[in-house]
Amino acid sequence: MTQEFAVSIGRETLGLVLMVSAPVIGLALAVGIMVSLFQATTQIHEQTLTFAPKIVAVFMGLLIFGPWMLTTVSEFTVRLFTGIPLNIR
């Protein structure tokens, strides 16, 4: 395994992690902004009000995007394992 090959695997892995986690993090961010706007307009600053909608949004995002995430990570893992050369003597 060359150094360039290891760096390319690391780069591809980081890109995959960002791509797979982006929908769920985006949902949590959008819900967080909406809750913040709601709290700012109503002047209700309850701590549980910020966490409960985010948790629900993340779970809904995992239900919606979970199959795609699992397929993407599984395909990457299979590609990674099939690309390992076997030097059995």
C-alpha positions as CSV (number, residue, x, y, z in Angstrom):
1,M,0.0,0.0,0.0
2,T,1.5,3.3,-1.1
3,Q,1.2,6.5,0.8
4,E,-0.9,8.0,-2.0
5,F,-3.3,5.1,-1.9
6,A,-3.8,5.5,1.9
7,V,-4.4,9.2,1.5
8,S,-6.9,8.7,-1.2
9,I,-8.8,6.1,1.0
10,G,-8.8,8.6,3.8
11,R,-10.0,11.4,1.6
12,E,-12.8,9.3,0.2
13,T,-13.8,8.2,3.7
14,L,-14.0,11.7,5.0
15,G,-16.1,12.7,1.9
16,L,-18.4,9.8,2.5
17,V,-18.9,10.7,6.2
18,L,-19.7,14.3,5.3
19,M,-22.1,13.2,2.5
20,V,-23.9,10.6,4.7
21,S,-24.2,12.8,7.8
22,A,-25.3,16.0,5.9
23,P,-29.0,15.3,5.7
24,V,-29.5,14.5,9.4
25,I,-27.3,17.4,10.5
26,G,-29.1,19.7,8.1
27,L,-32.4,18.7,9.5
28,A,-31.2,19.3,13.1
29,L,-29.8,22.7,12.1
30,A,-33.1,23.7,10.4
31,V,-35.2,22.7,13.4
32,G,-32.8,24.4,15.7
33,I,-33.1,27.7,13.8
34,M,-36.9,27.4,13.7
35,V,-37.0,26.8,17.5
36,S,-34.6,29.7,18.1
37,L,-36.8,32.0,16.1
38,F,-39.8,30.8,18.0
39,Q,-38.1,31.3,21.3
40,A,-36.9,34.8,20.3
41,T,-40.4,35.9,19.2
42,T,-42.3,34.5,22.1
43,Q,-39.5,35.1,24.7
44,I,-40.0,31.5,26.0
45,H,-36.5,30.2,27.0
46,E,-37.2,26.7,28.0
47,Q,-34.2,24.3,27.7
48,T,-36.3,21.2,26.9
49,L,-38.0,23.1,24.0
50,T,-34.7,23.1,22.1
51,F,-33.8,19.5,22.5
52,A,-37.1,17.6,22.0
53,P,-37.8,18.9,18.4
54,K,-34.2,18.3,17.4
55,I,-34.3,14.7,18.6
56,V,-37.6,14.1,16.8
57,A,-36.2,15.6,13.6
58,V,-33.0,13.5,13.8
59,F,-35.0,10.3,14.3
60,M,-37.3,11.2,11.4
61,G,-34.3,11.9,9.3
62,L,-32.8,8.6,10.2
63,L,-36.0,6.9,9.3
64,I,-36.1,8.6,5.9
65,F,-32.5,8.7,5.0
66,G,-31.4,5.5,6.9
67,P,-31.7,3.0,4.0
68,W,-29.7,5.3,1.7
69,M,-27.1,5.8,4.3
70,L,-26.8,2.1,5.0
71,T,-26.6,1.3,1.2
72,T,-23.9,4.0,0.7
73,V,-21.7,2.9,3.6
74,S,-22.1,-0.8,2.7
75,E,-21.1,-0.2,-1.0
76,F,-18.1,1.7,0.2
77,T,-17.1,-1.0,2.6
78,V,-17.4,-3.7,-0.1
79,R,-15.4,-1.6,-2.5
80,L,-12.8,-1.0,0.2
81,F,-12.5,-4.7,1.1
82,T,-12.4,-5.9,-2.6
83,G,-9.6,-3.4,-3.3
84,I,-7.3,-4.9,-0.7
85,P,-4.7,-7.1,-2.4
86,L,-4.2,-10.5,-0.9
87,N,-0.6,-11.5,-0.5
88,I,-1.0,-15.0,0.8
89,R,2.1,-17.2,0.6
